[in-house]
Amino acid sequence: MTTTTKAAPTMHNPPHPGDILRELYLAPMHVTIVEAAKALGVTSKHVSAIGNGRSRITADMAIRLAAALGTDAQTWVNLQAQYDLWVAS
């Protein structure tokens, strides 16, 4: 008996989680980088680096984002993992 498995569909060129943060949360809410940084308890330089795709979302940042935005930390971790896998492949 031959068993075949389907590969899970992979996302083509997923956005950096910082793009999602910037475009789906900060911009529509009219929240500046400085305001976001203050709410997250981090520096504006750090939030700017994430928003511009120069820094990754760590587990700690995922927890902070989830608390501040009413989202789920696992979602942010998954977005980062998808992006990282795409970049690595």
C-alpha positions in Angstrom: 0.0 0.0 0.0 1.4 3.3 -1.0 0.8 6.3 1.2 1.0 9.8 -0.3 0.8 12.9 1.7 0.0 16.4 0.4 2.4 19.0 1.3 0.9 21.9 3.2 0.4 24.9 0.9 3.2 27.5 1.5 2.7 31.2 1.3 4.6 32.9 -1.6 6.6 35.9 -0.4 4.8 36.4 3.0 4.9 40.0 4.4 7.2 40.8 7.2 5.2 40.9 10.4 6.2 44.5 10.8 4.4 45.3 7.5 1.2 43.8 9.1 1.8 45.8 12.3 2.2 49.0 10.4 -0.5 48.6 7.7 -3.2 46.7 9.6 -2.9 48.2 13.1 -0.9 51.3 13.5 -1.9 53.2 10.3 -5.7 52.5 10.6 -5.6 53.4 14.3 -3.6 56.6 13.6 -1.0 55.5 16.1 2.6 56.8 15.7 5.7 54.8 16.3 6.4 56.8 19.4 2.9 56.1 20.8 3.1 52.4 20.0 6.5 52.2 21.6 5.3 53.8 24.7 2.3 51.5 24.9 4.5 48.5 24.3 7.1 49.5 26.8 10.0 49.5 24.3 12.0 52.2 22.4 10.6 53.9 19.3 13.8 52.7 17.6 12.8 49.1 18.2 9.2 49.5 17.0 10.5 51.4 13.9 13.0 48.6 13.1 10.2 46.0 13.3 7.8 48.2 11.2 10.5 48.6 8.6 11.3 44.9 8.5 14.8 45.3 10.0 14.0 43.5 13.3 12.0 40.3 13.9 9.2 39.8 16.3 10.4 37.9 19.3 8.2 35.9 21.7 8.4 38.8 24.2 7.3 41.3 21.5 4.5 39.0 20.4 3.2 38.9 24.0 3.4 42.7 24.2 1.7 43.2 20.8 -1.1 40.7 21.8 -1.8 42.6 25.0 -1.7 46.0 23.4 -3.7 45.2 20.3 -6.1 42.5 21.7 -4.6 39.9 19.4 -3.0 36.5 20.0 0.7 36.2 20.7 0.8 32.9 18.7 -0.4 34.7 15.6 2.6 37.1 15.7 5.0 34.2 16.3 3.5 32.3 13.4 3.7 35.3 11.1 7.4 35.7 12.0 8.0 31.9 11.5 6.4 32.0 8.1 8.4 34.9 7.0 11.7 33.4 8.4 11.0 30.1 6.6 10.3 31.8 3.3 13.5 33.9 3.6 15.5 30.8 4.5 14.2 28.8 1.5 
